Amino acid sequence: MLKVTEIFKSVQGESTRAGLPCLFVRLTGCNLRCRWCDTEYSFYGGKSMSLDEIIHALTPHKISLVEITGGEPLLQDEVYELMQALLDRDYTVMLETGGSLSLEHVPAAVIKIVDLKCPGSGEVMQNRYDNLDRLQPHDEVKFVIADRTDYEWSRDTLKKYNIDQKGQVLFSPVYDKLPLKDLTEWVLEDGLPVRVQTQLHKWIWGKDAIGV
């Protein structure tokens, strides 16, 4: 059984697949407490669901892209079975993870979105840099950037670990804190090999909307 906060249909709000119709399975629980977190409601509670119940909830929507998110989905051991079960049913599976837990047992075909924590998050010491060696070309590394200090840390970390050679790199501003224009201008000034992104779902439904 897995503890599930919500299952919903939306468009992918981030990543290189932003804008595509997507099903989301948000699992309950998180080991981090990022200062800018927008999903604190997923830390506690949730509904216990079997793999069959989760898959049954997804099937009617006729959408082949599924993201497993949280909280931190890798806290629940049965998530690996869920990801494999979805792959076996020809879903394209994405995993959004905070980067503090090992990716070792994630099925190879899963598209991993690894959120490296910047200093502004308050959780920078939790990053597992050995995860970068487990990335495949279809995987993505996301930096959520709150200010110039976060940006410079992200730029230096990108170069130190040659992250753009391991997968796609996403630079995303903290919504309502760092203007998208500022981040874009910094990236252009430094000529970084990254994709600037925003949280599309917040522009569509508003920053406080959940389940979309």
C-alpha positions as CSV (number, residue, x, y, z in Angstrom):
1,M,0.0,0.0,0.0
2,L,1.1,3.6,-0.7
3,K,0.0,6.7,1.1
4,V,-1.4,9.0,-1.6
5,T,-2.3,12.7,-1.1
6,E,-4.0,13.1,-4.5
7,I,-4.3,11.9,-8.0
8,F,-5.3,14.4,-10.6
9,K,-5.2,15.3,-14.3
10,S,-3.5,18.5,-15.5
11,V,-0.9,19.7,-17.9
12,Q,2.8,19.2,-17.0
13,G,3.7,22.5,-15.4
14,E,7.5,22.1,-15.5
15,S,10.3,20.1,-17.2
16,T,11.0,19.7,-20.9
17,R,7.4,18.3,-21.2
18,A,5.7,21.5,-19.9
19,G,2.3,22.0,-21.4
20,L,1.6,18.3,-22.2
21,P,-1.5,16.6,-20.6
22,C,-0.3,14.6,-17.6
23,L,-1.6,12.5,-14.8
24,F,-0.2,13.1,-11.4
25,V,0.2,10.8,-8.4
26,R,1.2,12.8,-5.4
27,L,2.5,10.6,-2.6
28,T,2.4,11.7,1.1
29,G,5.4,12.5,3.2
30,C,8.7,14.5,2.8
31,N,12.0,14.4,4.6
32,L,12.9,18.0,3.6
33,R,11.4,21.3,4.6
34,C,12.3,23.8,1.8
35,R,11.6,27.4,2.7
36,W,9.7,28.0,-0.5
37,C,7.7,24.7,-0.6
38,D,4.3,25.0,-2.2
39,T,3.1,21.5,-1.3
40,E,3.2,21.4,2.5
41,Y,-0.2,19.8,2.5
42,S,1.4,16.6,1.2
43,F,3.6,16.2,4.3
44,Y,0.9,14.4,6.4
45,G,-2.2,12.4,6.0
46,G,-3.0,10.8,2.7
47,K,-5.1,7.8,1.7
48,S,-3.7,4.3,1.7
49,M,-4.1,2.8,-1.8
50,S,-2.9,-0.4,-3.5
51,L,-1.1,-0.4,-6.8
52,D,-4.3,-1.7,-8.5
53,E,-6.4,1.1,-7.0
54,I,-3.9,3.7,-8.2
55,I,-3.8,2.3,-11.7
56,H,-7.6,2.0,-11.8
57,A,-7.8,5.7,-10.9
58,L,-5.5,6.6,-13.8
59,T,-6.9,4.4,-16.5
60,P,-10.2,6.3,-17.4
61,H,-8.3,9.5,-18.4
62,K,-6.6,8.1,-21.5
63,I,-3.4,10.0,-20.9
64,S,-0.1,8.2,-21.3
65,L,2.2,10.6,-19.4
66,V,2.3,10.1,-15.6
67,E,4.3,11.9,-13.0
68,I,5.0,10.5,-9.5
69,T,5.6,13.3,-7.2
70,G,5.3,14.4,-3.5
71,G,6.4,15.3,-1.0
72,E,9.2,13.0,-1.6
73,P,8.0,9.9,-3.4
74,L,11.1,7.8,-2.8
75,L,10.3,7.6,0.9
76,Q,7.8,4.9,0.2
77,D,9.4,1.6,-0.8
78,E,6.4,0.5,-2.9
79,V,6.9,3.4,-5.3
80,Y,9.4,1.3,-7.3
81,E,6.7,-1.3,-7.9
82,L,4.3,1.4,-8.9
83,M,6.7,2.9,-11.4
84,Q,7.5,-0.5,-13.0
85,A,3.8,-1.4,-13.1
86,L,3.1,1.9,-15.0
87,L,5.9,1.3,-17.4
88,D,4.6,-2.2,-18.0
89,R,1.3,-0.7,-19.1
90,D,3.1,1.6,-21.6
91,Y,2.8,4.8,-19.6
92,T,5.6,7.3,-19.9
93,V,6.6,7.7,-16.3
94,M,8.3,10.8,-14.7
95,L,9.6,11.0,-11.2
96,E,10.0,14.3,-9.3
97,T,12.4,13.8,-6.4
98,G,14.2,16.2,-4.1
99,G,17.6,14.7,-4.7
100,S,18.3,13.7,-1.1
101,L,17.6,10.0,-1.6
102,S,19.4,7.5,-3.8
103,L,18.2,6.9,-7.3
104,E,19.7,3.4,-7.4
105,H,16.5,1.4,-7.5
106,V,14.5,3.7,-9.9
107,P,13.7,1.8,-13.1
108,A,16.0,2.9,-15.9
109,A,13.1,3.9,-18.2
110,V,11.7,6.4,-15.7
111,I,12.4,10.0,-16.5
112,K,13.9,11.4,-13.3
113,I,13.5,15.1,-12.5
114,V,16.1,15.6,-9.7
115,D,15.7,18.9,-7.8
116,L,19.1,20.0,-6.5
117,K,18.5,22.2,-3.5
118,C,20.0,25.7,-3.6
119,P,21.1,27.5,-0.5
120,G,17.9,29.6,-0.4
121,S,15.9,26.4,0.2
122,G,17.6,25.8,3.6
123,E,18.3,22.2,2.5
124,V,21.4,22.5,0.4
125,M,23.3,20.1,2.7
126,Q,20.9,17.3,1.8
127,N,21.9,17.0,-1.8
128,R,23.3,13.6,-2.9
129,Y,25.7,14.4,-5.6
130,D,26.4,10.7,-6.3
131,N,22.9,10.7,-7.9
132,L,24.3,12.7,-10.8
133,D,26.3,9.7,-11.8
134,R,23.1,7.7,-12.1
135,L,21.5,10.1,-14.6
136,Q,20.7,9.1,-18.2
137,P,20.3,11.5,-21.2
138,H,16.5,11.5,-20.8
139,D,16.7,12.7,-17.1
140,E,16.6,16.3,-15.9
141,V,18.1,18.3,-13.1
142,K,16.2,21.2,-11.7
143,F,17.5,24.2,-9.8
144,V,14.8,26.2,-8.0
145,I,16.4,29.7,-7.6
146,A,15.3,32.3,-5.1
147,D,17.9,35.1,-5.6
148,R,21.3,36.0,-7.1
149,T,23.1,33.9,-4.5
150,D,21.1,30.8,-5.5
151,Y,21.8,31.6,-9.2
152,E,25.5,31.8,-8.7
153,W,25.6,28.6,-6.6
154,S,23.6,26.9,-9.4
155,R,25.9,28.2,-12.1
156,D,29.0,27.0,-10.3
157,T,27.5,23.6,-9.4
158,L,26.4,23.1,-13.0
159,K,30.0,23.7,-14.1
160,K,31.7,21.8,-11.3
161,Y,29.8,18.6,-12.0
162,N,29.3,19.1,-15.8
163,I,25.6,18.5,-15.3
164,D,24.6,19.5,-18.8
165,Q,26.6,16.6,-20.1
166,K,24.5,14.2,-17.9
167,G,21.0,15.3,-18.7
168,Q,18.7,18.3,-19.3
169,V,19.2,21.2,-16.9
170,L,16.3,23.4,-15.8
171,F,16.6,26.8,-14.0
172,S,13.4,27.8,-12.4
173,P,12.7,30.9,-10.3
174,V,10.8,30.7,-7.0
175,Y,7.4,31.9,-8.0
176,D,6.6,35.4,-6.7
177,K,10.1,35.8,-5.4
178,L,12.6,36.0,-8.3
179,P,11.3,37.7,-11.5
180,L,11.5,35.4,-14.5
181,K,13.1,38.2,-16.5
182,D,16.0,38.6,-14.1
183,L,16.8,34.9,-14.2
184,T,16.6,34.8,-18.0
185,E,19.0,37.8,-18.3
186,W,21.5,36.2,-15.9
187,V,21.4,32.9,-17.9
188,L,21.9,34.8,-21.2
189,E,24.7,36.9,-19.8
190,D,26.6,33.8,-18.7
191,G,25.7,31.8,-21.8
192,L,24.6,28.8,-19.7
193,P,23.5,25.6,-21.4
194,V,20.2,25.4,-19.4
195,R,16.5,25.7,-20.1
196,V,14.8,28.6,-18.2
197,Q,11.3,27.5,-17.1
198,T,8.5,28.7,-15.0
199,Q,5.7,26.9,-13.2
200,L,3.1,26.9,-16.0
201,H,0.3,25.6,-13.8
202,K,0.5,28.6,-11.5
203,W,0.1,31.0,-14.4
204,I,-3.0,29.1,-15.6
205,W,-4.8,28.4,-12.3
206,G,-3.1,30.7,-9.8
207,K,-0.3,30.2,-7.3
208,D,-2.5,28.7,-4.5
209,A,-4.5,26.2,-6.6
210,I,-4.0,22.5,-5.7
211,G,-5.0,19.4,-7.6
212,V,-4.3,21.0,-11.0
